[in-house]
């Protein structure tokens, strides 16, 4: 089989096509992994169901806010770069 030039896998290991959102994808992976570990550990660490709910809900909200803020920053930077490149040096 012939490998296409637009393939997202490289020769050594797995690579991803260049994107400004790759950092957000990595953050999301870390947040989900830590959330899964927290889900498994909090049942043994906390006795109160209300405390467990508060820990998981607050972690979820903080993770969501982090992803939203990072995405909005990247979108603003991309819009600013696009605006500057369309005007160009005069």
C-alpha positions as protocol buffer text, in pm:
chain_id: "A"
residue {
  index: 1
  type: UNK
  ca { x: 0 y: 0 z: 0 }
}
residue {
  index: 2
  type: UNK
  ca { x: 121 y: 345 z: -83 }
}
residue {
  index: 3
  type: UNK
  ca { x: 129 y: 591 z: 207 }
}
residue {
  index: 4
  type: UNK
  ca { x: -36 y: 926 z: 138 }
}
residue {
  index: 5
  type: UNK
  ca { x: 150 y: 1251 z: 200 }
}
residue {
  index: 6
  type: UNK
  ca { x: -129 y: 1379 z: 425 }
}
residue {
  index: 7
  type: UNK
  ca { x: -103 y: 1082 z: 659 }
}
residue {
  index: 8
  type: UNK
  ca { x: -101 y: 1164 z: 1028 }
}
residue {
  index: 9
  type: UNK
  ca { x: 129 y: 879 z: 1120 }
}
residue {
  index: 10
  type: UNK
  ca { x: 500 y: 899 z: 1081 }
}
residue {
  index: 11
  type: UNK
  ca { x: 772 y: 639 z: 1048 }
}
residue {
  index: 12
  type: UNK
  ca { x: 860 y: 634 z: 1417 }
}
residue {
  index: 13
  type: UNK
  ca { x: 563 y: 617 z: 1648 }
}
residue {
  index: 14
  type: UNK
  ca { x: 241 y: 807 z: 1614 }
}
residue {
  index: 15
  type: UNK
  ca { x: 238 y: 1171 z: 1518 }
}
residue {
  index: 16
  type: UNK
  ca { x: -42 y: 1419 z: 1466 }
}
residue {
  index: 17
  type: UNK
  ca { x: -87 y: 1668 z: 1186 }
}
residue {
  index: 18
  type: UNK
  ca { x: 21 y: 2020 z: 1287 }
}
residue {
  index: 19
  type: UNK
  ca { x: -264 y: 2211 z: 1446 }
}
residue {
  index: 20
  type: UNK
  ca { x: -283 y: 2508 z: 1682 }
}
residue {
  index: 21
  type: UNK
  ca { x: -518 y: 2300 z: 1898 }
}
residue {
  index: 22
  type: UNK
  ca { x: -272 y: 2015 z: 1966 }
}
residue {
  index: 23
  type: UNK
  ca { x: -188 y: 2166 z: 2306 }
}
residue {
  index: 24
  type: UNK
  ca { x: -559 y: 2169 z: 2396 }
}
residue {
  index: 25
  type: UNK
  ca { x: -589 y: 1806 z: 2288 }
}
residue {
  index: 26
  type: UNK
  ca { x: -299 y: 1714 z: 2515 }
}
residue {
  index: 27
  type: UNK
  ca { x: -455 y: 1910 z: 2804 }
}
residue {
  index: 28
  type: UNK
  ca { x: -786 y: 1730 z: 2747 }
}
residue {
  index: 29
  type: UNK
  ca { x: -611 y: 1392 z: 2755 }
}
residue {
  index: 30
  type: UNK
  ca { x: -436 y: 1478 z: 3081 }
}
residue {
  index: 31
  type: UNK
  ca { x: -757 y: 1612 z: 3237 }
}
residue {
  index: 32
  type: UNK
  ca { x: -951 y: 1299 z: 3139 }
}
residue {
  index: 33
  type: UNK
  ca { x: -679 y: 1067 z: 3267 }
}
residue {
  index: 34
  type: UNK
  ca { x: -653 y: 1246 z: 3602 }
}
residue {
  index: 35
  type: UNK
  ca { x: -1034 y: 1253 z: 3621 }
}
residue {
  index: 36
  type: UNK
  ca { x: -1050 y: 878 z: 3571 }
}
residue {
  index: 37
  type: UNK
  ca { x: -792 y: 822 z: 3845 }
}
residue {
  index: 38
  type: UNK
  ca { x: -982 y: 1063 z: 4072 }
}
residue {
  index: 39
  type: UNK
  ca { x: -1305 y: 875 z: 4003 }
}
residue {
  index: 40
  type: UNK
  ca { x: -1143 y: 546 z: 4104 }
}
residue {
  index: 41
  type: UNK
  ca { x: -969 y: 684 z: 4416 }
}
residue {
  index: 42
  type: UNK
  ca { x: -1232 y: 918 z: 4560 }
}
residue {
  index: 43
  type: UNK
  ca { x: -1466 y: 633 z: 4657 }
}
residue {
  index: 44
  type: UNK
  ca { x: -1205 y: 493 z: 4892 }
}
residue {
  index: 45
  type: UNK
  ca { x: -1070 y: 828 z: 5015 }
}
residue {
  index: 46
  type: UNK
  ca { x: -1403 y: 996 z: 5098 }
}
residue {
  index: 47
  type: UNK
  ca { x: -1687 y: 844 z: 5297 }
}
residue {
  index: 48
  type: UNK
  ca { x: -1955 y: 1105 z: 5233 }
}
residue {
  index: 49
  type: UNK
  ca { x: -2144 y: 1083 z: 4906 }
}
residue {
  index: 50
  type: UNK
  ca { x: -2188 y: 1460 z: 4909 }
}
residue {
  index: 51
  type: UNK
  ca { x: -1812 y: 1512 z: 4941 }
}
residue {
  index: 52
  type: UNK
  ca { x: -1752 y: 1270 z: 4654 }
}
residue {
  index: 53
  type: UNK
  ca { x: -2003 y: 1456 z: 4438 }
}
residue {
  index: 54
  type: UNK
  ca { x: -1849 y: 1792 z: 4524 }
}
residue {
  index: 55
  type: UNK
  ca { x: -1496 y: 1672 z: 4444 }
}
residue {
  index: 56
  type: UNK
  ca { x: -1594 y: 1521 z: 4110 }
}
residue {
  index: 57
  type: UNK
  ca { x: -1820 y: 1811 z: 4010 }
}
residue {
  index: 58
  type: UNK
  ca { x: -1564 y: 2077 z: 4099 }
}
residue {
  index: 59
  type: UNK
  ca { x: -1289 y: 1889 z: 3913 }
}
residue {
  index: 60
  type: UNK
  ca { x: -1514 y: 1859 z: 3608 }
}
residue {
  index: 61
  type: UNK
  ca { x: -1604 y: 2228 z: 3616 }
}
residue {
  index: 62
  type: UNK
  ca { x: -1242 y: 2337 z: 3658 }
}
residue {
  index: 63
  type: UNK
  ca { x: -1133 y: 2108 z: 3375 }
}
residue {
  index: 64
  type: UNK
  ca { x: -1407 y: 2243 z: 3151 }
}
residue {
  index: 65
  type: UNK
  ca { x: -1315 y: 2603 z: 3229 }
}
residue {
  index: 66
  type: UNK
  ca { x: -948 y: 2532 z: 3159 }
}
residue {
  index: 67
  type: UNK
  ca { x: -1027 y: 2383 z: 2816 }
}
residue {
  index: 68
  type: UNK
  ca { x: -1266 y: 2667 z: 2728 }
}
residue {
  index: 69
  type: UNK
  ca { x: -1014 y: 2937 z: 2828 }
}
residue {
  index: 70
  type: UNK
  ca { x: -728 y: 2771 z: 2638 }
}
residue {
  index: 71
  type: UNK
  ca { x: -944 y: 2727 z: 2327 }
}
residue {
  index: 72
  type: UNK
  ca { x: -1064 y: 3088 z: 2336 }
}
residue {
  index: 73
  type: UNK
  ca { x: -705 y: 3213 z: 2370 }
}
residue {
  index: 74
  type: UNK
  ca { x: -598 y: 3013 z: 2068 }
}
residue {
  index: 75
  type: UNK
  ca { x: -899 y: 3130 z: 1866 }
}
residue {
  index: 76
  type: UNK
  ca { x: -824 y: 3493 z: 1956 }
}
residue {
  index: 77
  type: UNK
  ca { x: -457 y: 3449 z: 1861 }
}
residue {
  index: 78
  type: UNK
  ca { x: -553 y: 3291 z: 1528 }
}
residue {
  index: 79
  type: UNK
  ca { x: -799 y: 3572 z: 1452 }
}
residue {
  index: 80
  type: UNK
  ca { x: -536 y: 3833 z: 1543 }
}
residue {
  index: 81
  type: UNK
  ca { x: -274 y: 3662 z: 1324 }
}
residue {
  index: 82
  type: UNK
  ca { x: -519 y: 3637 z: 1035 }
}
residue {
  index: 83
  type: UNK
  ca { x: -609 y: 4004 z: 1070 }
}
residue {
  index: 84
  type: UNK
  ca { x: -244 y: 4110 z: 1078 }
}
residue {
  index: 85
  type: UNK
  ca { x: -155 y: 3896 z: 777 }
}
residue {
  index: 86
  type: UNK
  ca { x: -446 y: 4032 z: 573 }
}
residue {
  index: 87
  type: UNK
  ca { x: -337 y: 4393 z: 635 }
}
residue {
  index: 88
  type: UNK
  ca { x: 31 y: 4315 z: 592 }
}
residue {
  index: 89
  type: UNK
  ca { x: 313 y: 4569 z: 617 }
}
residue {
  index: 90
  type: UNK
  ca { x: 228 y: 4892 z: 440 }
}
